[in-house]
Amino acid sequence: MITIDEITIVRDGRQIIEEFSEKIPAGSITVIIGPNGCGKSTLLAAIAGDIVPSKGTITIGEVHPARTSARTLAGVRAMAMQTQFFTLGFTVRQIIEMAGAPFQVMEQLHLTQIADRHVTTLSGGESARVAIAQAIAQNAPVLLLDEPLAAQDVDSRLRIIDVLKKLAENGTTIVVVAHSSEVDLTWADKVIKNFA
Amino acid sequence: MKKFAPTVNAVLLVISIVLALSLGATHIDHFWSALIHPGSNEILWQIRIPRVFAAVLVGAALGIAGLMAQGACNNALAEPAILGTSAGASFAAVIGVLFGVVQVGSLGAIALGAIGALFATALTFKLASLRSNLSSFALIIVGIAVSASLTAIVGIATTMVTRADARSISFWNFGSLSLITNGNLIGLCAITIIGGAIAWRVAPALDLLSLGDSTAFHLGVDVRKTRIVALIALSILAGGAVSSVGTIAFLGLAAPHIARFVYGPAHRFLIIQSALIGSTLLLLADTAARTIAQPNELPIGLVTSLLGAPILIALVVRRNTTWRTP
């Protein structure tokens, strides 16, 4: 379970999140929605340990992300960013292998055909899918995804949602940030909105 | 073909070594016989062999140093000369030599060079991240400024000194292997092994760092520690090399890029290949520098630039999927 306890986040002098609390149950898919700039990605980054709240605490099980080493945290949560820029010409397979075994997730997300392509040649949607695949391959009990459906076509969206459902069925806790334009959220177990 | 490329690279280095040993102002009679009988020919054993092995070690050190700079900054333009590392090493070594604390090429000068390199690189990073998160743009601009300031101080210091060896210090400061002796090889060997070992250890984390600081952190990398360790390796390698033979331009930039174009981006593999390519380039450049305009010797930095630039341009023009900038 992820417990968010009265957190306030201030960045560059601007209060982005104010005294927000929430409990996210284990083995579920939770979607955070809201308009641009409302702090959805900031909340996800705080759960991932990228940002330390000015006030309040976040815990993943017994772990405090803000006080945990990067190595330990990598075993607790995985995260795919909204945009992943690849600087070096690793292949798709090599990128996913950096996190864990690539074969199953490459097949699930239809990446097998481009497994040997350099990631520097991928489109935005393909790059995003590789980033999602890498996060899934990390095999952590908590999976955090920032707008994973944004750059995808309909087939890819359905495929990603299907993979997420299966992961949740197997006990993974999934938190997804989505834009408020996402109308069909029937695949989510819980939706958080207007939280800031 | 790609499978055999590492072997081809090693063979090229061996051929370059033989070429460098056999060519020079003085013809060596019965070259092969002299080569297998230690001490039999003074020019070969006292001058050329130390110089050739110094070129191999310095080329390897600068090749790996460039790789560390580019990996730590996640920036294609980063190299010891741009981050202020070379200027810091030069500054510390020259000041040490001028004040009589150390001698050119000594272990003390190498240690001083490495400390100066570390100090200057740390200064560049500190200044570049003072107002916001570390950006490539700030890093390069600040690095150029730190480098220019330290180089200017070194220039002023060597010009003002009237000591007899000031000219040789000045010449060395522009990059030359002509002052190398057998005694310098121990220090060069030590910095290449120590720096190379640290680089080897941090290399897998640099693969992850290429995905950006946030993603690397999500995958379990301590970003700050990784960067510090890579910069220590960079400072030991570049600092030791510069304090022994002066500033040699372009090698730290070109060798890792050439290696990456041929062998791909994995840092552990690139350590070996950047070292081999750096050694081969420097050997060929030094051989050309001391034979083209006999009896004069050309500054080696000019030749490394002339030799490395066309190779790099040809590779960039041929394919561009190896490095992409935001």
Interface residues (C-beta under 8 A of the other chain):
Chain A: A48 G49 D50 S69 A70 R71 L73 A74 G75 R77 A78 M79 M81 Q84 F85 F86 T87 L88 G89 F90 Q94 I95 M98 A99 H118 T120 T121 A131 Q134 A135 Q138
Chain B: N74 D207 L208 S210 L211 G212 S214 T215 F217 H218 L219 G220 V221 D222 V223 R260 G264 P265 A266 T321 T322 W323 R324 T325 P326
